Amino acid sequence: MFSSIGFPGLLLILLIALVIFGPKKLPEIGKAAGQTLREFKHSAKDLTGDVTDEVKETKQIVKGENSK
């Protein structure tokens, strides 16, 4: 994900964020971003699981119709 940015670019982004938000607000922003990312991953996993279940059910129905 960060391979195209590189270390100097990442350092520059962090420095700009530190100047804009200040040292007291930066940890709170990082925590909120982490929680948001965690919730997004959880939702994506649930959605993927639902789709996978539907595909399995459809395959079972199709197999059942072919065996008749």
C-alpha positions in Angstrom: 0.0 0.0 0.0 2.7 2.5 1.0 5.4 1.0 -1.3 4.8 3.7 -4.0 5.0 6.6 -1.4 8.4 5.7 0.1 9.9 6.7 3.4 10.6 10.3 2.6 7.1 10.9 1.3 5.6 9.2 4.4 7.8 11.3 6.6 6.7 14.5 4.8 3.0 13.6 5.2 3.4 12.9 9.0 5.3 16.2 9.4 2.5 18.1 7.6 -0.1 16.4 9.7 1.8 17.2 12.9 2.0 20.9 11.9 -1.7 21.1 11.0 -3.3 19.2 13.8 -0.7 19.6 16.6 0.9 16.9 18.8 -2.1 16.6 21.2 -4.7 16.0 18.5 -2.6 13.6 16.3 -3.0 10.5 18.5 -6.7 11.0 18.6 -6.9 11.2 14.8 -4.8 8.1 14.5 -7.0 6.2 16.9 -10.1 7.2 15.0 -8.6 6.3 11.7 -7.6 2.8 13.1 -11.2 2.2 14.4 -12.7 3.3 11.1 -10.3 0.9 9.2 -11.1 -1.9 11.5 -14.9 -1.4 11.1 -14.5 -1.2 7.3 -12.5 -4.5 7.3 -15.2 -6.2 9.5 -18.0 -5.0 7.2 -16.1 -6.1 4.1 -15.5 -9.5 5.6 -19.2 -9.9 6.5 -20.3 -8.8 3.0 -17.9 -11.2 1.4 -19.1 -14.0 3.6 -22.7 -13.3 2.7 -21.9 -13.4 -1.0 -19.9 -16.7 -0.6 -22.8 -18.3 1.3 -25.2 -17.3 -1.5 -22.9 -18.7 -4.2 -22.7 -22.0 -2.2 -26.5 -22.2 -1.9 -26.9 -21.5 -5.6 -24.4 -24.3 -6.5 -26.3 -26.7 -4.3 -29.6 -25.8 -6.0 -28.0 -26.2 -9.4 -26.5 -29.6 -8.5 -29.8 -30.8 -7.1 -31.6 -29.9 -10.4 -28.9 -31.6 -12.5 -29.2 -34.9 -10.6 -33.0 -35.2 -11.2 
